[in-house]
Amino acid sequence: MRLVLEKRAEQSAKMALLSPVIALCLTVIVGGVIFALRGLDPFEALYVYFIEPLTDPWSREQLIAKAAPLVLIGAGLAVCYAANVWNIGAEGQFIVGALLAGMIPVFFTSWQTPEVMVVMLALGVVGGMAWAAIPALLKTRFSANEILTSLMLVYVAHYLFDWLVRGPWRDPQGFNFPKTVNFDGWQLLPRWGDIHLGALFALVVALVLAVVMARTLKGFELQVLGAAPRAGRFAGFSGPRSVLFCFLLSGALAGLAGASDVMGTSGQLQTPYSPNYGFVAIIVAFLGRLNPLGVIVAGLLLALSFIGGESVQVSLGISDKIAKVFQGILLFFLLACDTLILYRVRIETARTAAARAAG
């Protein structure tokens, strides 16, 4: 006896919309069990994790600040995945964007005009695009697997960042701490409390991409190539050009997120620098159903997981790594629900297998 996944003839549109909700509910239930196994009141722990951060003004500002890079990166990845282009290296593109933006204060510390902010943001975009172009060109020129190449480049970006911040770019007046000089003045994004300009970038980008995907020929092209590549080729759409477009777009947005993060939140380059926004944004893209508007809601929810992890650490003495546990469980249930939308589970015995072979 074995379990067999059998492709469904038709997919339920209603279940496709309910899938994220079901996955979230199952994640909360499993999270409650985990808290109970730790000897905690699951209802109190879940309240501290999911609800309490929303009752505090400072936590709400932090929520928006953390959601901004997730939405920026997630919107770009949603376009990629809708086109069946698998950029898994947004974390590396995020880091390189932050690195190039931070290069200006390191080498031009006294540059304090409005232009410096624009140049830093532009360098962040260019850095993310350049890093994303590598797996894109390897895919289009040599048919290299973009999942592997983009993922491996994340570790190259990590080590490059670490070497520069600990070595040539380290602040000589920083008491030997692995960090650069502090950014100042126009090298920082305007802020309203703990919310910086990156939140506005994220909102505008998500809205623009929603229109592009729903109302333009380019959006139609990407969706056709993602759903039916052969039909797209017959229609005259170019697969290699779409791969390059998707990688450059998602890399640019990841680089912009990195630049916005160091200019709006960190105010310097320091190591270790691993917010994992690029990896969490993969969950954001799928939770948002590969829709840029859905990505906004999903980004806020995943940002809440970061804030909730810090909240239970302070209030209940649990490691803030619990946030990664919740994120992993959520992705597991989301993929499981989506699998069951596409396939039905059938139990096959030796007798039914023999009958199917004979028929």
C-alpha positions in Angstrom: 0.0 0.0 0.0 1.3 3.4 -0.9 0.1 7.0 -1.2 -0.1 8.4 -4.7 -0.6 12.0 -5.8 -3.0 12.2 -8.7 -3.2 15.4 -10.7 -6.7 17.0 -10.5 -8.5 17.7 -13.7 -9.6 21.1 -12.4 -8.3 23.3 -9.7 -10.6 25.1 -7.2 -10.2 28.9 -7.4 -11.9 29.2 -4.0 -9.4 26.9 -2.3 -6.6 28.7 -4.0 -7.7 31.9 -2.1 -8.4 30.0 1.1 -5.1 28.2 1.1 -3.1 31.0 2.8 -5.8 31.3 5.5 -5.8 27.6 6.2 -2.0 27.5 6.3 -2.0 30.4 8.8 -4.6 28.8 11.0 -2.7 25.5 11.0 0.5 27.4 11.9 -1.2 29.1 14.9 -2.4 25.7 16.1 1.0 24.1 15.8 2.6 27.1 17.4 0.2 26.8 20.3 1.3 23.1 20.7 5.0 24.1 20.6 4.4 26.7 23.4 2.5 24.2 25.4 5.3 21.7 25.1 7.6 24.4 26.5 5.4 24.6 29.6 3.7 27.9 28.7 0.1 28.8 28.4 -0.5 28.6 24.7 -3.2 31.2 24.6 -1.1 33.7 26.5 2.0 33.0 24.4 0.0 33.3 21.1 -1.4 36.6 22.4 2.0 37.9 23.2 3.3 36.8 19.8 0.5 37.9 17.5 -1.7 40.5 19.2 0.4 42.3 21.8 2.7 44.0 19.2 -0.3 45.5 17.5 -1.4 47.3 20.7 1.9 49.3 21.1 2.5 52.4 18.9 6.3 51.7 18.8 5.8 48.1 17.7 3.4 49.2 15.0 6.0 51.5 13.6 8.6 48.7 13.8 6.1 46.5 12.0 5.9 48.8 9.0 9.6 49.4 9.0 10.3 45.6 8.8 7.5 45.0 6.3 8.9 47.5 3.8 11.9 45.4 2.6 9.8 42.3 2.7 7.1 43.9 0.4 9.8 45.4 -1.9 11.6 42.1 -2.4 8.4 40.0 -2.3 6.7 42.0 -5.0 9.7 41.4 -7.3 9.8 37.7 -6.5 6.1 37.4 -7.1 6.6 38.6 -10.7 9.5 36.1 -11.1 7.6 33.1 -9.8 4.5 34.0 -11.8 6.7 33.8 -14.9 8.2 30.5 -13.7 11.6 32.2 -13.1 13.1 31.0 -9.8 15.2 33.7 -8.2 16.2 32.2 -4.8 19.1 34.6 -4.3 17.3 37.8 -3.3 19.1 37.8 0.0 22.4 38.2 -1.8 21.0 40.9 -4.0 19.7 42.7 -0.9 23.2 42.5 0.7 25.0 43.8 -2.4 22.5 46.7 -2.7 23.2 47.6 0.9 27.0 47.3 0.3 27.0 49.6 -2.8 24.8 52.2 -1.1 27.1 52.2 2.0 30.1 52.7 -0.2 29.4 56.4 -0.6 29.6 57.3 3.1 32.7 55.2 3.4 34.6 57.0 0.6 32.8 60.4 0.6 32.0 60.9 4.3 31.6 64.7 4.0 29.3 64.6 0.9 26.1 66.1 2.4 23.8 67.3 -0.3 20.4 66.0 -1.4 22.0 64.3 -4.4 23.9 61.9 -2.1 20.7 60.2 -1.0 19.6 59.7 -4.7 23.0 58.4 -5.6 23.0 55.9 -2.7 19.6 54.6 -3.6 20.6 54.3 -7.3 23.7 52.4 -6.4 21.6 50.0 -4.3 19.4 49.3 -7.3 22.4 48.9 -9.6 24.1 46.5 -7.1 21.0 44.3 -6.8 20.6 44.2 -10.6 24.2 43.4 -11.3 24.2 40.5 -8.8 20.9 39.2 -10.2 22.2 39.5 -13.8 24.8 36.8 -13.1 22.4 33.8 -12.6 20.2 35.3 -15.4 23.0 35.3 -17.9 24.2 31.8 -16.8 20.6 30.6 -17.3 20.1 32.2 -20.7 23.6 31.5 -22.1 24.5 28.1 -20.6 21.1 26.8 -19.3 22.5 26.7 -15.8 19.9 26.1 -13.0 19.0 29.5 -11.7 17.9 28.1 -8.3 21.4 26.8 -7.6 23.4 29.7 -9.0 21.3 32.5 -7.4 21.4 30.7 -4.1 25.1 30.1 -4.1 25.7 33.8 -4.8 24.0 34.6 -1.5 27.0 33.1 0.3 29.5 35.0 -1.9 27.7 38.2 -1.1 27.8 37.4 2.7 31.5 36.8 2.6 32.2 39.8 0.5 30.2 42.0 2.9 32.0 40.5 5.9 35.5 41.0 4.4 34.9 44.6 3.4 33.3 45.7 6.7 35.9 43.9 8.8 38.8 45.0 6.6 39.2 47.9 4.1 35.9 49.7 5.0 36.1 49.4 8.8 35.8 52.6 10.7 39.3 53.5 12.0 37.6 55.4 14.9 35.2 52.5 15.7 37.2 50.9 18.5 37.9 47.9 16.3 34.2 47.0 16.0 33.4 45.4 12.6 31.4 48.4 11.2 31.8 51.3 8.9 31.5 55.0 9.7 28.0 56.1 10.7 25.8 57.6 8.0 24.7 61.2 8.6 22.5 63.9 7.3 21.5 63.4 3.6 23.0 59.9 3.7 20.0 58.8 5.7 16.4 58.5 4.5 13.7 60.8 5.9 11.9 59.3 8.9 8.6 59.7 10.6 9.1 58.1 14.0 10.5 54.6 13.2 9.0 54.6 9.7 11.4 55.6 6.9 10.9 56.5 3.2 11.4 52.8 2.3 7.8 52.1 3.4 6.6 54.5 0.7 8.8 52.9 -1.9 7.4 49.5 -1.0 3.8 50.6 -1.3 4.3 52.4 -4.6 6.2 49.5 -6.2 3.6 47.0 -5.1 0.8 49.1 -6.6 2.7 49.7 -9.9 3.5 46.0 -10.3 -0.1 45.1 -9.6 -1.2 47.3 -12.5 1.7 46.0 -14.8 0.7 42.3 -14.1 -3.0 42.9 -14.5 -3.3 45.6 -17.2 -0.2 45.5 -19.5 1.1 43.3 -22.3 4.3 42.7 -20.4 2.3 41.3 -17.4 0.3 39.1 -19.8 3.5 37.9 -21.4 5.0 36.9 -18.1 1.9 35.1 -16.9 1.6 33.2 -20.2 5.2 32.1 -20.2 4.8 31.0 -16.6 1.6 29.0 -17.1 2.3 27.6 -20.6 5.8 28.3 -21.9 5.2 26.5 -25.2 2.1 28.6 -25.9 4.1 31.7 -25.0 6.8 30.8 -27.6 4.1 30.3 -30.3 2.7 33.7 -29.4 6.2 35.2 -30.1 7.2 35.8 -26.5 10.9 35.4 -25.7 11.7 33.1 -22.8 15.3 34.3 -22.4 14.3 37.9 -22.4 11.7 37.3 -19.8 14.2 35.5 -17.6 16.6 38.4 -17.8 13.7 40.9 -17.2 12.5 39.1 -14.1 15.9 38.7 -12.6 16.8 42.4 -13.2 13.5 43.6 -11.8 13.6 41.4 -8.7 17.3 42.2 -8.2 16.7 45.9 -8.5 14.0 45.8 -5.9 16.1 43.7 -3.6 19.0 46.1 -4.0 16.6 49.1 -3.3 15.4 47.3 -0.2 19.0 46.8 1.0 19.9 50.4 0.4 16.7 51.6 2.1 17.4 49.3 5.1 20.9 50.6 5.8 19.9 54.2 5.1 16.7 54.0 7.1 17.3 51.5 9.8 20.9 50.6 10.4 22.6 53.9 9.6 25.9 52.0 8.9 27.2 48.8 7.5 28.0 46.3 10.3 28.7 42.6 10.4 27.2 40.1 10.9 24.5 41.5 8.6 21.9 38.9 7.9 18.3 40.0 8.3 17.1 37.1 6.1 14.6 39.4 4.4 15.5 37.9 1.0 14.6 34.4 2.2 11.5 35.4 4.1 10.3 37.3 1.1 10.0 34.0 -0.7 7.3 33.1 1.8 5.8 36.5 1.4 5.5 36.0 -2.4 3.7 32.7 -2.1 1.5 33.8 0.8 0.5 36.8 -1.3 -0.5 34.3 -4.1 2.1 35.8 -6.4 0.0 39.0 -6.5 1.8 42.3 -5.6 -1.3 43.5 -3.7 -1.4 40.3 -1.7 2.3 40.7 -1.0 1.5 43.9 1.0 -0.7 41.9 3.4 1.7 39.0 3.5 4.7 41.3 4.2 2.9 42.8 7.2 2.1 39.3 8.5 5.7 38.1 8.2 7.0 41.3 9.7 4.7 40.6 12.6 6.5 37.2 13.0 9.7 39.1 13.5 8.2 41.5 16.0 6.4 38.7 17.8 9.6 36.7 18.1 11.2 39.7 19.9 8.1 40.1 22.1 8.0 36.5 23.4 11.8 36.7 24.0 11.3 39.7 26.3 8.0 38.6 27.9 8.4 34.9 28.1 12.1 34.2 27.9 11.9 32.2 24.6 14.6 32.6 22.0 13.7 35.0 19.2 14.6 32.2 16.8 11.0 31.1 17.4 10.2 33.5 14.5 12.1 31.3 12.1 10.2 28.3 13.4 6.9 30.0 12.7 8.0 31.1 9.3 9.1 27.6 8.4 5.9 26.0 9.6 3.9 28.6 7.7 5.8 27.8 4.4 5.4 24.1 5.0 1.6 24.3 5.4 1.2 26.7 2.5 3.1 24.4 0.2 1.1 21.4 1.5 -2.2 23.2 0.9 -1.2 24.3 -2.6 -0.1 20.7 -3.4 -3.5 19.4 -2.3 -5.1 22.0 -4.6 -3.2 20.6 -7.6 -3.3 16.9 -6.6 -5.6 14.5 -4.8 -4.1 11.9 -2.5 -5.1 8.3 -3.4 -4.3 5.1 -1.5 -3.0 2.5 -3.9 -2.8 -1.2 -2.9 -1.1 -4.0 -4.8 -4.5 -5.1 -6.1 -5.5 -1.6 -7.4 -2.1 -1.2 -8.9 -2.3 -4.5 -10.7 -5.8 -3.6 -12.0 -4.7 -0.3 -13.2 -1.7 -1.9 -15.1 -4.0 -4.5 -16.6 -6.5 -1.8 -17.7 
